[in-house]
Amino acid sequence: MSIGALLIRTAASIAIGTGHVMRCLALAQAWQDAGGRVAFAMTENTEAVSKRLTRESCDVLPILPSAGGSEDFRHTIALARAHNCEWVVLDGYEFRADYQRGLKAANLRVLFVDDWGHSEHYAADIVLNQNASATSMLYSNREPRSELLLGPRYAMLRREFSVWRDWKREIQPVCNRLLVLMGGSDEGNVTGTVIESLRLLALPELETTVVIGAFNPHFTELRDQVVQSGLNIKLLTDVSNVGELMAGADLAVSAAGSTCLELCFLGLPTLLIDVADNQAAVAKELHQRECAIHIGDAKVTAETISERIRQVVLAQELRQSLSYRSRQLVDGRGATRVVSILRGQEALHLRPAQLGDRRLLWDWANDPEVRASSFSPHPISWETHVAWFDEKLHSSQKSGCRTLIFIAQDKATSALGQIRFDSRPDGDWEVGISLDRNMRGRGLGSELIAAGLRKLLQETSTARVHAHVKPANVASAKSFERAAFRRAGVDQIRGIPAIHLIYQ
């Protein structure tokens, strides 16, 4: 199947930074890998960014009107039609609901890449928020047909990170190599505060690499500060091998922008500083998930940073835990998943269960491994199953008691498994899944859960979903965690301990 062009409408500047462009570049690369062409339409840009995009074989198209205005809107439509684009990608805070509706009215399909639910309403075909803090509550005001892609499962990493997918990090007893990454612009010069903290730390054996972006206005000041510190600090700007630098470090101090997803992918223990309003929720969520340590906002003092670095440098067990948990969060395949969804080529297709699925679901339910993982391990009789299934199939007609059952199929329409959502009295949902015995061990569990969540979010504007898994069922627990569920403790189900996981 041929693939057309992708138009990405975004911008980069000292005030905006480069995060929007860099994550869209990851999507552009995945689109190119599928055989398509990509053009970036930008109101604000710099020579460095233009050169980078050109090196990546992307067209760079200037838009002169102010971002988000009526002229911008008309110009974007004209560019999309002139380049025969299949999709328009919006990544920026100026593209409000009317802008999205206008593109849709022009018969263009729209992907909106978001950070924190800033728009009053969402009309795009798909809304993507790749952050760990993403929840459906942020997007309760959206069109009924707007699909949500939420969480690090869709984290879009650039092509340079793919070579590290199977790499294993070794956690050393003591940190010797520190990496500092404060974003593409760092207007507040938090980088300078971190360098001052290293002077206070006074660990001469610590080798530090400080990476600043092409937009950083403090280069001269930082260069002088590094020289005057007398420490082993290397100052780099506008690097193209950030993945290699992350792999070679033992610890990072970083802003909580898109870079923290790259750090998670490489399992690098990280101290996070939120340097912008849209980073606070991300930093706090990663801290709560024990994937990183949040040490404050842009006003954090050099003394605080110094003390937190000192605590972590010698804490090998803590760094091992941070590395493991962060690595489980991001698998590096997010951009490919997004492209597959844009093209309607997801690995799994879900359809609602039908009356003819009675026998199939009964066979799956009575599989010995499924029964062993269940909180009711006894075999289910055919009569009991028929009565249960017929009731569930028509439950949508009953107020306050609703069940959604979806059958997963591959491209060959073979049935692979099922996912079921049961409404709860508190308005939340309970989820359960099972895979055909021939499909297990292939990593399909998280794919099935993610696809099911997308279906659920088409049925309801917001969703809070609970899963309960036996502690011995490690594979199932990991599948839920990879699909953005978070552990919430241990419950008792029919007298049996159960790991409680929640998806917001």
C-alpha positions in Angstrom: 0.0 0.0 0.0 1.5 3.3 -1.1 2.0 6.1 1.5 1.6 9.8 0.8 3.1 12.9 2.4 2.9 14.2 6.0 2.7 17.9 6.8 4.0 18.8 10.2 3.0 22.3 11.5 5.2 23.4 14.4 7.9 25.9 15.3 11.2 26.4 17.2 12.8 29.4 18.8 14.5 30.6 22.0 11.2 31.0 23.7 9.6 27.8 22.4 12.7 25.6 22.4 13.3 22.6 20.1 11.2 20.0 21.9 8.3 20.3 19.5 10.5 19.9 16.4 12.6 17.0 17.9 9.6 14.8 18.8 8.0 15.6 15.4 11.3 14.7 13.7 11.0 11.2 15.3 7.5 10.9 13.8 8.9 12.2 10.5 11.6 9.5 10.4 9.1 6.7 11.1 6.9 8.0 8.3 9.9 8.1 6.0 10.8 4.5 7.1 7.3 3.5 5.9 8.0 5.0 2.5 6.4 8.5 2.8 7.6 12.1 2.3 7.6 14.7 5.1 7.4 18.5 5.1 7.7 20.9 8.1 5.7 24.1 7.9 7.1 26.6 10.4 6.4 30.2 11.4 9.5 30.4 13.6 12.7 28.6 12.8 16.5 28.9 12.9 19.3 28.1 10.6 20.5 25.2 12.8 17.0 23.6 12.9 16.5 24.0 9.2 19.9 22.4 8.4 19.0 19.4 10.7 15.6 18.9 9.0 17.2 19.2 5.6 19.8 16.6 6.5 16.9 14.3 7.4 15.4 14.7 3.9 12.5 16.8 5.1 11.2 19.8 3.2 11.2 23.0 5.3 8.4 25.4 4.3 8.2 28.9 5.8 4.8 30.3 6.9 5.0 34.1 7.3 1.7 34.8 9.1 1.5 34.7 12.9 1.0 31.2 14.4 -2.6 30.1 14.9 -4.2 33.0 13.0 -6.6 32.9 10.0 -3.8 33.5 7.4 -1.7 30.7 9.0 -4.7 28.4 8.8 -5.4 29.1 5.1 -1.7 28.8 4.3 -1.4 25.4 6.0 -4.4 24.1 4.1 -2.9 25.3 0.8 0.5 23.6 1.6 -1.3 20.4 2.6 -3.1 20.3 -0.7 -0.1 21.3 -2.8 1.9 18.5 -1.3 -0.9 15.9 -1.4 -0.6 15.2 2.3 -2.5 12.4 4.0 -2.2 13.9 7.5 -1.5 17.3 9.0 0.4 17.1 12.4 -0.1 20.1 14.8 2.4 20.5 17.6 2.2 23.9 19.3 0.1 25.8 21.8 -1.5 28.2 19.2 -3.6 25.6 17.4 -6.8 25.9 19.2 -10.2 24.1 18.6 -11.3 26.4 15.7 -8.0 25.8 13.9 -8.4 22.0 14.2 -12.0 22.2 13.0 -11.0 24.3 10.1 -8.5 21.7 8.9 -11.1 18.9 9.3 -13.6 21.0 7.4 -11.1 21.1 4.5 -11.2 17.3 4.5 -7.7 17.0 6.1 -7.0 14.4 8.7 -5.4 15.9 11.8 -3.0 14.6 14.5 -2.6 16.9 17.4 0.5 16.4 19.5 -0.1 17.7 23.0 1.6 18.1 26.4 -0.9 19.0 29.1 -4.4 19.5 27.7 -4.1 23.3 27.2 -6.8 23.6 24.5 -10.4 24.3 25.6 -11.6 21.7 23.1 -10.1 19.1 20.8 -11.4 18.4 17.3 -8.5 16.5 15.8 -8.9 13.0 14.5 -6.2 11.8 17.0 -4.8 13.5 20.1 -1.4 12.2 21.1 0.2 12.9 24.6 3.3 10.7 25.0 4.0 11.8 28.6 3.7 9.5 31.6 1.4 12.1 33.2 -1.2 11.9 30.3 -4.7 11.0 31.3 -8.0 11.0 29.5 -9.3 13.6 32.0 -7.2 16.2 30.2 -9.3 15.6 27.0 -12.8 15.2 28.3 -13.7 18.2 26.0 -13.2 16.6 22.7 -15.2 15.5 19.6 -16.8 12.1 20.0 -14.7 10.6 17.2 -11.4 12.1 18.4 -9.1 9.2 19.3 -6.6 9.4 22.2 -3.1 8.0 22.2 -1.8 8.4 25.8 1.4 7.6 27.6 4.9 6.5 27.0 3.8 3.6 24.8 3.6 6.2 22.1 6.8 8.0 23.1 8.4 9.1 19.8 12.1 8.6 19.8 14.4 9.6 16.9 16.0 7.0 14.7 19.4 7.5 16.5 18.0 5.7 19.6 17.0 2.5 17.7 20.6 1.1 17.9 20.3 1.0 21.7 17.1 -1.0 21.8 18.7 -4.3 23.0 21.5 -2.6 24.9 21.8 -3.5 28.6 23.0 -0.9 31.1 25.4 -1.8 33.9 25.0 0.2 37.1 28.4 0.9 38.6 29.0 1.0 42.4 29.8 4.7 42.2 28.9 7.3 39.6 31.9 8.7 37.6 30.1 10.2 34.6 27.4 12.8 34.9 25.3 14.2 32.0 23.5 17.6 32.2 20.6 18.3 29.8 18.5 21.4 30.4 16.7 21.6 27.0 17.2 23.5 23.7 17.0 27.1 25.0 17.1 27.2 28.9 16.2 30.9 29.1 16.5 30.8 32.9 20.0 29.4 32.8 19.3 26.5 35.1 22.4 24.9 33.5 24.5 27.5 35.2 22.9 26.6 38.6 23.8 22.9 38.0 27.4 23.8 37.2 27.5 25.8 40.4 26.2 22.8 42.3 29.1 20.7 41.0 31.5 23.3 42.4 29.9 22.9 45.8 29.8 19.1 45.4 33.6 19.0 45.0 34.0 15.5 43.6 37.1 15.8 41.4 36.7 12.2 40.1 33.3 13.1 38.6 33.4 13.6 34.8 30.6 15.9 33.6 29.3 16.5 30.1 27.0 19.5 29.8 24.9 19.6 26.6 23.2 22.9 25.6 21.0 23.5 22.6 21.6 25.7 19.6 19.1 28.3 21.1 20.9 28.7 24.4 21.6 32.4 24.9 24.1 31.8 27.7 26.9 30.0 25.9 29.6 32.5 26.6 28.6 32.8 30.3 28.5 29.0 30.7 31.9 28.6 28.9 33.5 31.0 31.3 31.8 29.4 34.3 33.2 26.0 33.3 36.7 27.3 32.9 36.6 29.1 36.2 35.2 26.0 38.1 38.4 24.0 37.5 36.4 20.9 37.3 36.4 18.1 34.7 33.4 19.5 32.7 33.0 19.3 29.0 30.5 21.8 27.4 28.9 20.7 24.2 26.4 22.5 22.0 23.9 21.3 19.3 25.0 17.6 19.5 23.7 14.9 17.2 24.8 11.9 19.3 22.8 12.5 22.4 21.8 8.8 22.6 25.5 7.8 22.8 26.1 10.4 25.5 23.2 9.0 27.5 24.5 5.5 27.1 27.9 6.5 28.3 26.7 8.3 31.5 26.1 6.9 35.0 23.7 9.7 36.1 21.8 12.6 34.5 20.4 15.9 35.7 17.8 16.9 33.2 14.8 19.1 32.4 11.5 17.2 32.4 10.7 17.7 28.7 10.7 15.1 25.9 14.3 14.3 26.8 13.2 12.4 29.9 11.5 9.8 27.7 14.8 9.2 26.0 16.6 8.9 29.3 14.0 6.4 30.4 14.5 4.4 27.2 18.2 4.1 28.0 17.6 3.4 31.7 19.8 6.3 32.8 19.1 7.2 36.5 18.0 10.9 36.4 17.4 13.9 38.6 14.6 15.9 37.0 14.0 19.7 37.2 10.8 21.1 35.7 11.9 24.3 33.9 8.5 25.0 32.3 4.9 24.8 33.5 4.1 21.9 31.2 6.9 19.8 32.7 5.8 19.8 36.4 3.2 17.0 36.0 5.7 14.9 34.0 8.4 15.2 36.6 6.1 14.5 39.5 4.6 11.4 37.7 8.0 9.9 36.9 9.0 10.5 40.5 5.8 8.8 41.8 6.5 5.8 39.5 10.1 5.7 40.8 11.4 6.1 37.3 13.3 9.3 38.2 13.8 11.7 41.1 12.2 15.1 41.0 14.3 17.7 42.8 12.4 20.9 42.1 11.5 23.6 39.5 13.6 26.3 37.8 14.1 28.1 41.1 15.9 25.1 42.7 19.1 26.1 44.4 22.6 24.9 43.7 22.8 23.6 47.3 19.8 21.4 46.8 21.0 20.0 43.5 24.5 19.4 45.0 23.0 17.5 48.0 20.7 15.3 45.8 23.6 14.4 43.5 25.7 13.5 46.4 23.0 11.2 47.8 22.5 9.3 44.5 26.2 9.0 43.4 26.9 6.4 46.2 23.4 4.7 46.2 23.9 1.9 43.7 20.8 0.0 44.7 18.7 3.2 44.2 20.2 3.7 40.8 19.5 0.1 39.8 15.9 0.5 40.7 15.5 3.8 38.8 17.2 2.3 35.8 15.0 -0.8 35.8 11.7 1.0 36.3 12.4 3.7 33.7 13.5 1.1 31.1 10.2 -0.7 31.5 8.3 2.5 30.8 9.6 3.2 27.2 10.4 0.6 24.6 11.4 2.9 21.8 8.7 1.7 19.3 6.3 4.6 19.9 6.8 6.5 16.6 6.3 3.3 14.6 3.1 2.6 16.5 1.8 6.1 15.8 2.5 5.7 12.1 0.8 2.4 12.0 -2.3 3.9 13.6 -2.3 6.9 11.2 -2.2 4.4 8.3 -4.8 2.1 9.8 -2.3 -0.7 9.9 -2.3 -1.6 13.6 -1.0 -5.1 14.5 -4.2 -5.9 16.2 -7.8 -5.1 15.1 -10.5 -5.2 17.7 -14.2 -5.9 17.0 -17.1 -6.2 19.4 -17.9 -9.7 20.5 -20.8 -11.4 18.8 -23.2 -14.2 19.6 -21.1 -16.5 17.4 -18.1 -16.0 19.7 -19.7 -18.0 22.6 -17.6 -21.1 22.0 -14.4 -19.3 21.3 -14.6 -17.4 24.6 -15.6 -20.5 26.5 -12.5 -22.4 25.1 -10.2 -19.5 26.1 -11.8 -19.2 29.5 -11.2 -22.9 30.3 -7.6 -23.0 29.1 -5.6 -24.4 32.1 -3.2 -21.4 32.2 -6.1 -19.0 32.1 -7.9 -20.8 34.9 -4.6 -20.9 37.0 -4.3 -17.1 36.6 -7.9 -16.5 37.5 -9.3 -15.7 40.9 -11.9 -18.4 40.3 -9.7 -21.3 39.2 -12.5 -23.9 38.7 -13.6 -24.9 35.1 -16.6 -23.2 33.8 -19.5 -25.3 32.5 -21.0 -24.6 29.1 -24.4 -23.7 30.6 -22.9 -21.2 33.0 -20.9 -19.6 30.3 -23.8 -19.3 27.9 -26.0 -17.6 30.6 -23.1 -15.3 31.6 -22.2 -14.4 28.0 -25.7 -13.7 26.8 -26.2 -11.4 29.8 -23.0 -9.5 29.2 -23.6 -9.2 25.5 -26.8 -7.2 26.2 -25.5 -5.4 29.3 -25.2 -2.1 27.5 -28.9 -1.7 27.7 -28.9 -1.9 31.5 -28.2 1.3 33.4 -25.2 1.2 35.7 -24.1 -2.3 34.6 -22.2 -2.3 31.3 -19.8 -4.8 29.8 -17.7 -4.3 26.7 -16.0 -7.4 25.2 -13.7 -7.1 22.2 -12.1 -9.9 20.1 -8.6 -9.2 18.9 -7.7 -10.2 15.3 -4.6 -10.0 13.2 -4.4 -8.9 9.6 -5.3 -12.5 8.5 -8.5 -12.1 10.7 -7.3 -14.9 13.0 -8.7 -14.5 16.6 -5.8 -13.9 19.0 -7.5 -13.1 22.3 -10.1 -11.0 24.1 -10.3 -8.0 26.3 -13.3 -7.2 28.6 -14.2 -4.0 30.4 -16.9 -4.2 33.2 -18.3 -1.0 34.6 -18.2 -0.6 38.4 -20.7 1.1 40.8 -18.2 4.0 41.3 -18.1 4.8 37.6 -14.7 3.2 37.0 -14.0 0.1 34.9 -12.4 -3.3 35.6 -10.4 -4.9 32.8 -9.5 -8.5 32.1 -7.7 -10.1 29.1 -6.7 -13.4 27.8 -4.7 -14.6 24.7 -5.0 -17.7 22.7 -2.4 -20.2 24.0 -0.6 -20.1 20.6 -0.2 -16.3 20.8 1.5 -16.1 24.2 5.1 -15.1 24.7 5.0 -12.7 21.7 4.6 -9.4 23.6 0.9 -9.1 22.4 -0.5 -8.6 25.9 0.4 -4.9 26.1 -0.7 -4.4 22.4 -4.1 -5.9 23.3 -4.5 -3.7 26.4 -3.5 -0.5 24.5 -5.9 -1.3 21.7 -8.7 -2.0 24.2 -8.1 1.2 26.0 -8.4 3.2 22.7 -11.7 1.4 22.1 -12.9 2.2 25.6 -12.0 5.9 25.2 -14.2 6.0 22.1 -17.1 4.8 24.2 -16.6 7.2 27.1 -15.0 10.7 27.4 -12.8 9.8 30.4 -11.9 6.5 31.9 -10.2 5.2 35.1 -9.5 1.5 34.7 -8.5 -1.1 37.3 -6.7 -4.4 36.8 -6.0 -7.1 39.3 -3.3 -9.6 38.7 -2.0 -12.5 40.8 1.6 -11.8 42.0 2.9 -14.9 40.3 1.6 -13.7 36.9 4.6 -11.5 36.3 4.1 -11.4 32.5 0.5 -10.0 32.8 1.6 -7.3 35.3 4.3 -6.2 33.0 1.9 -6.1 30.1 -0.4 -3.7 32.0 2.6 -1.5 33.1 3.8 -1.3 29.5 0.3 -0.1 28.6 0.6 2.8 31.1 -1.0 1.2 34.1 0.5 2.1 37.4 0.8 -0.1 40.5 -1.5 1.0 43.3 -0.8 -1.6 46.0 -2.0 -5.1 46.8 -5.7 -6.0 47.3 -7.5 -9.2 48.3 -9.8 -10.8 45.6 -11.8 -13.7 47.0 -9.2 -14.0 49.7 -6.3 -14.2 47.2 -3.6 -11.4 47.1 -3.8 -9.4 43.9 -1.6 -6.7 42.5 -3.8 -3.6 41.9 -3.0 -1.6 38.8 -4.7 1.6 37.6 -4.9 3.4 34.3 -6.2 7.0 34.4 
